[in-house]
Amino acid sequence: MTFYSLVGALIFLGIGIVELAVINRSLYPSLRWRYEKAKTTQEQGISPKTIMLLVKIQSLVLMPILGLFLGDRMKSIFG
């Protein structure tokens, strides 16, 4: 691991945390509301908790891993 890989992982982790905060603040309430409304007709589908779990995995695990792999490419762009 190089310095640029770690910097890339930290940058992408920051982007993932911001993404998670925005989705948690703006999208989750409407998902939850639709899910609760659809429970009355038994057509609720996938739960918002599952969707948020997938978003958390993507934001907090996959984004930093992607940044780790793309960090060396940033060296050639900025260095």
Steps between C-alpha positions, in 0.01 A plus 500: 500500500627837406426839647275582205297185553432597861411855401266365233335270754450790743358724227257232386407425862414866544290494184327185626421655837354810334300280265366296791402814691317648202314178424416445866366853527313533171412159359444279804196684641309470172599133467380434852175688445420308178586171667270568795221615268536188282480271804125562511459338158769229549700633202795645689783322317858542624539669835675837533731346762637262236548782252684708759720202590605472136567875486712478817705213359552690177587828674718375785666190350496504121578871452822492710611180327444668165702800622777268612528353152466833320750680724800414286325641196460829685879513526528510123230767473621735775864401535 
